[in-house]
C-alpha cells in the first residue's frame, strides 16, 4: 500500500509515497479495534447507570484517532467511503447490534435509549471502513480502477445480503 501522507511510528518515519506491507497497515489496527470494541459494547450495554459525558468522550476520542489514521494511510478522498459505509450501516449496524445483543446479552436494541447506540454504531462503521480497505488491498484493487469497481460492487452487494440476512434472522 502506498501512503498518502507521512506517518510517524515510534522512532520510524514512513514518508508519503512509501510502500507498506498489508500487515504493517492493518495488523496492529485490527488488534486494537477488536480490543476496544468489546469495551465499547460492555460500557454501553452492561452498565445501566452510564455517565453520558464520559460515554460520549470515549465514543468521540477513538473515532477521531481512527479518522486521523485513515486520512494518513488512505487519503482524504477515501474517507468518502466512511459515509457510504454509514448509509449501508444504518441497516447493518442495527441488524448486527440486535443480533449481538440477543446472542451475548439476551437483550434487544429496543431495550435501550436511542443515544446508547450512537457510540457502538460509530465504531462499527469505522471498523467496516477499514475492513473494506483491507479487502481492496487483498484483491490488489487500489491502483486498478476496473478491479476496484468490481470489488466495490461486490462489497456493497455482500454487505446488503449479510445485513438483510441478520435482520430477518432476528
N, C-alpha and C positions, 0 to 999 in steps of 0.2 A: 504494500500500500504506500502511495506517495503522500507525504504530509503536506497539508495546506498552509501551515504556519510552523514556527519554531516551537518545540516542546522541551521543557527543562525537566529532567527526571533525576533527582538527586544531584550528582556532580556531572552527569552526562547531558549534553545538549544535542538534540536531534534537530537539524535545520530543515526549513521549508524545502520541499522537493526531495528530501531523503526518502529512501525506500525502507519501510519497516516490515518485518515478518508478521504474519497473522497473529501468532502467539503473543508478540510484544504489544500489539494494539489491543487485542481482546482478552488475553489471558487474565491479567490482574483485574481488569474491569469487570469481567464476568464473575470472578470470585467475590469482589466487593459487592456487586449488585445482589448476588444470592446470599450474602451475609447480611445486607441491610434490609432486603425485602421482608424476611421473617420478622425482624424487629419492628418494621413499619406495620405489618399486619397484626402482630401481637399488641403493639401500642394502641392500635385502632380498635381491634375487635375483642380484646380480652378485658382491658381496663374500662370500667364504666364511668369512672369519675376523672376523665382525662382533662388536663389543663389545656384549653383551646389555644392559648398563646404559645405554649411550649410545642404543642402539636403542629401548629401552622409554621412555627420557626423550623422545626425538624423537617416538615414537609417542604419548606421552601429552600432550605440550605442545600440539601443534596441535589435537588434538580438544578439549582444554579451551578453547582460544581459540574454536573453532567453536561449542561449546555456549554460551559466553557471548554470542557474536554472535547465534546463533539465538534465544536467550531474549530478547534486547533487541529484535530485529526481529519475531519471530513470536509471542512469548509462551510462557508456561510450558506451557499446555495443548497447544500444537502440538508440543512436544517428545515427546509420546506417539508421534508418528509415527516417531521415531527407533527406537523399539522395534519398531514394525510393520515398518519397513524392515529391522531386524535379523533378524526372523523370515523375511521374504522373502529377505533377503540371504544366509541360510545356503546355500540352493541357488544363488542368483545369484552370490554372491561367489566361491564355489569353481568354478562353471562358467566365469565370466568370468576368474578368475585362471588357471585351467588353459588357457583359450583364449589369453590374453595371453602366458603363459609359453611356450606352444608356438609362437606366432606370432613373438614378439620375441626369445626367448632359447633356443628349441629345448629346453625343459625342461618338466617337469610338476610339479604340486603335490606329488606323492608323492616328488619328488627332494629335498625339504627337510623339516626337522623341523617339527612342527605349529606351534610357537610363532613360527616365521618368518612365518606367515601372519596373525598377530593384528593387527599394525600396518597392513598393507595392507587387511585386511578392515575395520578400524575406519574408515580414511579413505574406503574405498569406500562404506560405509554412510552416513557423513556427507555424501558427495557426492550420493548418491541422495536423501537427505533434502532438500537444497537444490534439487535438480532437481525434486522433487515440488512444492516451494513455488513454483518458477518456473512450472510447469505450471498450478498453481492460479491464479496471478496472470495468466498468459497468457489463460486462459479466463474471467477475471473471476468466479471462483467463491468467493473468500474470504468475501464478505458475502452470498452467495446459497446458502442451505442445500441447496436442491434441486439446483442445478448442482454444488455441492461433492460431494454424494452420488454423482452420476454420474461426476464427474472421479475420485473416489477408487476407484470400481469399475473404471473404465477403466484407471487407473494399476496397480491390483493385477493385473488380467487381463493387460494387456500385459507387465507385469514377469514374470509366470509364463510366458507364452508365449516371451518373449525368453530367459529363463534356461533354460527347458526346451530350447529350440532349441540354445542354445550347449552345453548338457550333452550332447545327442545328437550334435551335430556332432563333438565330441571323441571 
